[in-house]
Amino acid sequence: MSADLVVVGAGVVGAASAYFAALAGLRVVVVERAAIAGGTSSAGEGNLLVSDKEAGPELDLALHSQRVWREDLAEHAGSWEFEAKGGLVVASSGAGLASLRELGEHQRRHGVEVRDVAAQELRDYEPHLAPGLAGAAFYPQDAQVQPMLVVAHLLRLARAHGAEVRTRTGVTGFLRDGSRVTGVRTTSGDLPAGAVLNATGTWAGDLAALAGVDVPVLPRRGFVLVTQPMPPRTIRHKVYAAEYVGDVASSDAALQTSPVVEGTGSGTILIGASRERVGFDRTFSPAAAGALAAKAIALFPMLRDVRAMRTYLGFRPYCPDHLPVIGPDPRAPGLWHACGHEGAGIGLSAGTGKLIAQALTGRTPDLDLTPFAPDRFPDAEAPDAEASDTEALGGGAPPTGVSGTGSSATEEAPR
């Protein structure tokens, strides 16, 4: 069997790309070396954010993706628990509030909805916030989904349009006709295809290396704390401190933490966000967890008496310039990429998938893909494809007996 498109990786970006490609009439096969949503997509909070993005290509992609979530995918919103809860970004000082107001003004010029919130209005939004905060900005476009449900239902919808999903199928190399990629070699045999999409998240660089090209995606670890269930709407919105925006844009490899707190439908409260580059080290970090707890309590003092039931971690697929890699790779014709979304993969997945489908079918994408070009990194050297050809890649953690390199996000690693 041959396909028009093989999607490697069954996380949220791969699932969205598969759905929109199948909807456009392409014969799609998704291959995943483990289980669906088995990597980064199972380790995030499910955020669909515009609030944390400065003006530029990523904000453009976030706004585009918001439209896709709310229009193209609106009829399926209940399947993945879409909640338009809004985001409240809180400043603790006058200087922080001034920076927040400046950011909001720039964002407004690019179509973001921002409401300035005075200090005396904060309790109207969140009754349990700490006293003495300087003010905030409210972003009504921010929303949340359950990411594993997104993956499962997008793949279900893709199958309804003729797509096939093969789990426990790792990619070990590429089929080639000269320089052109014409399919993949897998642990279950060769699969010819007109195009191959690299949607392997944190392992996207390893898959690219099999084709002899460099895509500098690295893992950036993050932890999330989960509390005991609380009464509904104890925390009404996604609430985070203004310094979180700077942490998202930072390239520092050392541990960074900034308080991000939000409730879930089940009553548990999720507490983030940490970020550090430590490879694929899954060791629990008391320093990260302790900093998250302390900063969350400073934002919501009532959390001091709330138990944390568990913690989980994930690896964000980090690119040095903080932009995802989206589109065809001219260094290996036939190979496409949709990866490197860092902690924003859940939110950006819907827009990314639609853009990929548009470009694959010869339509003009809704956004210019130039800022996301796979070959935009001038100092990158092509890796040795021969040296990596024994790796079995394709999304989440490899199944037993299949070698791999180490998922959405997750994101998505936790945002």
C-alpha positions as CSV (number, residue, x, y, z in Angstrom):
1,M,0.0,0.0,0.0
2,S,1.2,3.5,-0.8
3,A,0.0,6.7,0.8
4,D,-0.2,10.4,-0.3
5,L,1.1,11.3,3.2
6,V,2.7,9.4,6.0
7,V,2.5,11.3,9.3
8,V,5.2,10.2,11.7
9,G,4.0,10.8,15.3
10,A,0.5,10.4,16.8
11,G,0.7,13.4,19.2
12,V,-1.5,16.4,18.9
13,V,0.3,18.0,16.0
14,G,0.4,14.8,14.0
15,A,-3.3,14.1,14.7
16,A,-4.3,17.6,13.6
17,S,-2.2,17.3,10.5
18,A,-3.6,13.9,9.7
19,Y,-7.2,15.1,10.2
20,F,-6.9,18.1,7.9
21,A,-5.0,16.2,5.3
22,A,-7.6,13.4,5.2
23,L,-10.4,16.0,5.1
24,A,-8.7,17.5,2.1
25,G,-8.9,14.1,0.3
26,L,-5.3,12.8,0.8
27,R,-4.7,9.1,1.6
28,V,-3.1,9.4,5.0
29,V,-1.2,6.8,7.2
30,V,-0.2,7.8,10.7
31,V,2.7,5.7,12.2
32,E,3.5,5.9,15.9
33,R,6.2,3.9,17.6
34,A,4.2,3.6,20.9
35,A,0.6,4.6,21.7
36,I,-1.3,7.7,20.6
37,A,-0.6,10.8,22.7
38,G,2.1,8.8,24.4
39,G,4.7,11.6,24.6
40,T,4.5,15.3,25.2
41,S,0.8,15.5,24.4
42,S,0.0,13.5,27.5
43,A,2.1,15.7,29.8
44,G,0.6,19.2,29.3
45,E,-2.2,21.3,30.7
46,G,-4.0,21.7,27.3
47,N,-3.6,25.5,27.0
48,L,-4.7,27.4,23.9
49,L,-3.0,30.8,24.6
50,V,-2.5,34.1,23.0
51,S,-1.7,36.0,26.2
52,D,1.9,34.8,26.4
53,K,3.0,35.6,22.9
54,E,4.6,38.8,21.7
55,A,3.8,40.3,18.3
56,G,5.4,38.3,15.5
57,P,5.0,34.9,13.6
58,E,4.1,32.9,16.7
59,L,1.3,35.2,17.7
60,D,0.0,35.2,14.1
61,L,0.0,31.4,14.3
62,A,-1.7,31.4,17.6
63,L,-4.5,33.7,16.4
64,H,-4.9,31.6,13.3
65,S,-5.1,28.5,15.4
66,Q,-7.7,30.1,17.6
67,R,-9.9,30.6,14.6
68,V,-9.4,27.0,13.6
69,W,-10.3,25.7,17.1
70,R,-13.4,28.0,17.3
71,E,-14.6,27.7,13.7
72,D,-13.3,24.6,11.8
73,L,-13.4,22.4,14.8
74,A,-16.3,24.1,16.7
75,E,-18.8,21.2,16.3
76,H,-16.3,18.8,18.0
77,A,-15.5,21.1,21.0
78,G,-17.4,19.0,23.5
79,S,-15.4,15.9,22.6
80,W,-12.2,17.4,24.0
81,E,-13.7,19.6,26.7
82,F,-13.0,22.9,25.1
83,E,-13.4,25.6,27.8
84,A,-13.1,29.3,26.9
85,K,-12.1,30.2,30.5
86,G,-9.8,33.2,29.6
87,G,-6.4,34.0,31.1
88,L,-5.6,36.4,33.9
89,V,-1.9,37.7,33.9
90,V,-1.1,39.2,37.2
91,A,1.6,41.8,38.1
92,S,2.9,42.1,41.6
93,S,4.7,45.5,41.2
94,G,4.1,48.8,39.4
95,A,7.1,48.1,37.1
96,G,5.7,44.7,36.2
97,L,2.2,46.2,35.5
98,A,3.7,48.8,33.3
99,S,5.5,46.1,31.2
100,L,2.2,44.1,31.1
101,R,0.3,47.2,29.8
102,E,2.9,47.8,27.1
103,L,2.7,44.2,26.0
104,G,-1.0,44.3,25.9
105,E,-1.0,47.4,23.7
106,H,1.3,45.8,21.2
107,Q,-0.9,42.7,21.2
108,R,-4.1,44.7,20.6
109,R,-2.7,46.1,17.4
110,H,-2.4,42.5,16.1
111,G,-6.0,41.4,17.0
112,V,-5.6,40.2,20.6
113,E,-8.4,41.0,23.0
114,V,-6.9,42.4,26.2
115,R,-8.8,44.0,29.2
116,D,-6.8,46.0,31.7
117,V,-7.7,45.0,35.2
118,A,-7.1,47.4,38.1
119,A,-5.9,46.2,41.5
120,Q,-9.3,46.8,43.1
121,E,-11.0,44.6,40.4
122,L,-8.8,41.5,40.9
123,R,-11.1,39.8,43.4
124,D,-14.0,40.1,40.9
125,Y,-12.0,37.8,38.6
126,E,-10.4,35.6,41.3
127,P,-11.7,35.9,44.9
128,H,-8.7,33.9,46.4
129,L,-5.9,36.0,44.9
130,A,-3.3,37.4,47.4
131,P,-3.8,41.0,48.5
132,G,-1.4,43.7,47.4
133,L,-1.1,42.8,43.8
134,A,-0.6,45.8,41.4
135,G,-3.1,44.8,38.7
136,A,-3.6,42.4,35.8
137,A,-4.5,41.9,32.2
138,F,-7.4,39.6,31.2
139,Y,-7.3,37.7,27.9
140,P,-10.8,36.3,27.0
141,Q,-9.4,34.4,24.0
142,D,-7.3,32.0,26.2
143,A,-8.9,28.6,26.5
144,Q,-8.2,25.1,27.6
145,V,-8.8,21.5,26.2
146,Q,-8.0,18.0,27.4
147,P,-5.1,17.2,25.1
148,M,-5.3,13.4,25.1
149,L,-9.0,13.6,24.1
150,V,-8.0,16.0,21.3
151,V,-5.5,13.5,19.9
152,A,-7.9,10.5,20.2
153,H,-10.8,12.3,18.6
154,L,-8.8,14.0,15.8
155,L,-7.5,10.6,14.9
156,R,-11.0,9.2,15.0
157,L,-12.2,11.9,12.7
158,A,-9.2,11.3,10.4
159,R,-10.1,7.6,10.2
160,A,-13.6,8.6,9.3
161,H,-12.2,10.3,6.3
162,G,-10.1,7.3,5.3
163,A,-6.9,7.7,7.3
164,E,-5.1,4.7,8.8
165,V,-3.4,4.8,12.2
166,R,-0.6,2.3,13.0
167,T,0.7,2.2,16.5
168,R,3.7,0.2,17.7
169,T,5.3,1.1,14.4
170,G,8.6,2.9,14.6
171,V,10.4,4.5,11.7
172,T,14.0,3.2,11.1
173,G,14.8,5.2,7.9
174,F,13.5,6.7,4.7
175,L,12.9,5.4,1.3
176,R,14.7,7.6,-1.3
177,D,14.8,8.2,-5.0
178,G,18.0,10.2,-5.3
179,S,17.6,13.0,-2.9
180,R,13.8,12.8,-2.8
181,V,12.1,11.1,0.2
182,T,9.5,8.6,-1.1
183,G,8.4,6.9,2.0
184,V,9.6,5.4,5.3
185,R,11.1,2.2,6.5
186,T,9.4,1.0,9.6
187,T,9.6,-1.9,12.1
188,S,6.6,-3.4,10.2
189,G,8.0,-2.9,6.7
190,D,8.4,-0.3,4.0
191,L,5.7,2.3,3.4
192,P,5.9,4.3,0.2
193,A,4.4,7.8,0.2
194,G,4.2,10.9,-1.8
195,A,5.2,12.9,1.3
196,V,6.3,12.3,4.8
197,L,5.5,14.6,7.7
198,N,7.8,14.7,10.7
199,A,5.5,15.3,13.7
200,T,7.6,13.6,16.3
201,G,7.8,16.5,18.7
202,T,10.8,16.3,21.0
203,W,12.4,13.7,18.8
204,A,12.0,15.6,15.5
205,G,15.7,16.3,15.2
206,D,16.5,12.6,15.4
207,L,14.0,11.7,12.7
208,A,15.3,14.5,10.5
209,A,18.8,13.1,11.0
210,L,17.6,9.9,9.3
211,A,17.1,12.0,6.2
212,G,20.5,13.7,6.5
213,V,19.1,17.1,7.5
214,D,19.4,19.1,10.7
215,V,16.4,20.4,12.7
216,P,17.6,21.7,16.0
217,V,14.8,20.6,18.3
218,L,15.8,19.9,21.9
219,P,13.9,18.7,25.0
220,R,13.0,21.3,27.7
221,R,11.7,19.7,30.8
222,G,8.8,20.9,32.9
223,F,6.8,19.8,36.0
224,V,3.2,20.2,36.9
225,L,1.7,19.7,40.4
226,V,-1.8,18.3,40.8
227,T,-3.8,19.1,44.0
228,Q,-6.6,17.3,45.7
229,P,-10.0,18.1,44.3
230,M,-11.4,21.4,45.3
231,P,-14.9,22.9,45.0
232,P,-15.8,23.8,41.4
233,R,-14.5,27.1,40.2
234,T,-12.3,27.7,43.2
235,I,-10.0,29.1,40.5
236,R,-12.0,30.4,37.6
237,H,-9.4,31.2,34.9
238,K,-5.9,30.3,33.9
239,V,-3.9,32.6,36.2
240,Y,-0.2,33.3,35.9
241,A,2.4,35.9,37.0
242,A,3.6,38.4,34.5
243,E,7.2,37.0,34.5
244,Y,5.9,33.8,32.9
245,V,5.9,35.6,29.6
246,G,9.6,36.3,29.9
247,D,10.4,32.7,30.9
248,V,8.6,31.4,27.8
249,A,10.8,33.6,25.6
250,S,14.0,32.8,27.5
251,S,16.7,30.5,26.1
252,D,18.3,29.9,29.5
253,A,19.1,26.2,30.1
254,A,18.9,26.6,33.9
255,L,15.8,26.0,36.0
256,Q,13.2,28.7,35.7
257,T,9.9,28.8,37.6
258,S,7.0,31.2,37.4
259,P,3.5,30.6,39.0
260,V,0.8,29.3,36.7
261,V,-2.4,28.1,38.4
262,E,-5.7,26.8,37.0
263,G,-8.6,24.6,37.9
264,T,-10.0,21.6,36.0
265,G,-13.5,20.3,35.5
266,S,-12.8,17.6,38.1
267,G,-11.8,20.1,40.8
268,T,-8.1,19.5,40.9
269,I,-5.8,22.5,40.5
270,L,-2.8,22.3,38.2
271,I,0.3,24.2,39.2
272,G,3.2,25.1,36.9
273,A,5.4,26.2,35.3
274,S,9.0,25.1,35.3
275,R,11.4,24.8,32.4
276,E,15.0,23.6,32.2
277,R,17.2,21.9,29.6
278,V,18.4,18.6,31.1
279,G,18.1,16.3,28.1
280,F,15.6,13.5,28.7
281,D,16.3,13.2,32.4
282,R,13.0,12.1,34.0
283,T,14.3,12.4,37.6
284,F,12.0,14.1,40.0
285,S,13.3,17.5,41.0
286,P,12.5,18.6,44.6
287,A,13.9,22.1,43.7
288,A,11.4,22.5,40.8
289,A,8.4,21.2,42.7
290,G,9.2,23.2,45.8
291,A,9.6,26.4,43.8
292,L,6.3,25.8,42.0
293,A,4.5,25.2,45.3
294,A,6.0,28.3,47.0
295,K,5.2,30.6,44.1
296,A,1.6,29.3,43.8
297,I,1.0,29.9,47.5
298,A,2.3,33.4,47.1
299,L,-0.3,34.0,44.4
300,F,-3.1,32.1,46.1
301,P,-2.4,31.9,49.9
302,M,-5.3,29.4,50.4
303,L,-3.2,26.8,48.6
304,R,-1.0,26.5,51.7
305,D,-3.6,24.2,53.2
306,V,-4.2,22.2,50.0
307,R,-2.5,18.8,49.4
308,A,-0.6,18.1,46.2
309,M,-1.6,14.6,45.2
310,R,1.0,14.0,42.5
311,T,3.3,15.6,40.0
312,Y,4.1,14.8,36.4
313,L,6.6,16.0,33.9
314,G,7.1,16.3,30.2
315,F,9.5,17.6,27.6
316,R,8.8,20.6,25.5
317,P,10.2,20.4,21.9
318,Y,12.3,23.5,22.0
319,C,13.8,25.4,19.0
320,P,16.6,28.0,19.6
321,D,14.5,30.9,18.1
322,H,11.3,29.8,19.8
323,L,9.4,29.3,16.6
324,P,8.1,25.9,15.3
325,V,9.3,24.3,12.2
326,I,6.5,24.0,9.7
327,G,6.6,23.1,6.0
328,P,8.5,21.3,3.3
329,D,12.3,20.7,3.7
330,P,14.1,21.7,0.5
331,R,17.2,19.8,1.6
332,A,15.2,16.5,1.3
333,P,12.3,17.0,-1.1
334,G,9.3,15.0,0.0
335,L,10.0,15.5,3.7
336,W,7.8,17.9,5.6
337,H,8.0,19.1,9.2
338,A,5.5,20.1,11.9
339,C,7.4,20.2,15.1
340,G,9.3,22.4,17.6
341,H,6.3,24.2,19.1
342,E,7.9,24.1,22.5
343,G,5.2,24.5,25.2
344,A,2.5,25.8,22.8
345,G,2.0,22.7,20.8
346,I,-1.6,22.0,22.0
347,G,-2.8,25.5,21.2
348,L,-0.9,25.8,17.9
349,S,-1.7,22.2,16.6
350,A,-5.0,23.0,15.0
351,G,-3.6,25.9,13.0
352,T,-0.5,24.0,12.1
353,G,-2.4,21.0,10.8
354,K,-4.6,23.1,8.6
355,L,-1.6,25.0,7.2
356,I,0.2,21.7,6.4
357,A,-2.9,20.3,4.6
358,Q,-3.3,23.5,2.6
359,A,0.3,23.5,1.4
360,L,0.4,19.8,0.7
361,T,-2.7,20.1,-1.6
362,G,-1.3,23.1,-3.5
363,R,-3.5,25.7,-1.9
364,T,-2.1,29.0,-0.6
365,P,-1.7,28.6,3.2
366,D,-3.6,31.0,5.4
367,L,-0.3,32.2,6.8
368,D,3.1,32.6,5.1
369,L,5.2,29.7,6.2
370,T,8.5,31.4,5.6
371,P,9.2,32.3,9.2
372,F,8.8,28.6,10.1
373,A,11.0,27.2,7.3
374,P,13.0,24.1,8.2
375,D,16.2,25.4,6.7
376,R,16.2,28.7,8.4
377,F,19.0,27.8,10.8
378,P,22.1,29.0,8.9
379,D,24.7,27.4,11.1
380,A,23.1,23.9,11.1
381,E,25.2,21.1,9.7
382,A,23.6,18.1,8.1
383,P,24.0,15.1,10.5
384,D,25.2,11.7,9.5
385,A,22.1,9.8,8.4
386,E,24.0,6.5,8.2
387,A,24.9,6.7,11.9
388,S,21.3,7.2,13.0
389,D,19.6,4.6,10.7
390,T,19.1,2.0,13.4
391,E,16.8,4.2,15.5
392,A,13.1,3.5,15.6
393,L,11.2,6.8,15.7
394,G,7.7,8.0,15.5
395,G,6.4,10.0,18.4
396,G,6.0,8.8,22.0
397,A,8.2,6.5,24.1
398,P,9.3,3.4,22.1
399,P,7.6,0.0,22.8
400,T,9.5,-2.8,24.4
401,G,12.1,-4.3,22.0
402,V,12.3,-1.2,19.7
403,S,15.2,1.1,20.2
404,G,14.5,4.8,20.5
405,T,15.8,8.1,21.7
406,G,14.2,8.6,24.9
407,S,6.6,13.1,24.1
408,S,2.3,17.1,23.7
409,A,3.6,18.1,24.5
410,T,3.7,17.4,25.8
411,E,4.3,21.3,24.8
412,E,3.2,19.4,24.9
413,A,5.4,19.5,27.9
414,P,3.7,21.5,30.5
415,R,3.5,25.1,29.6
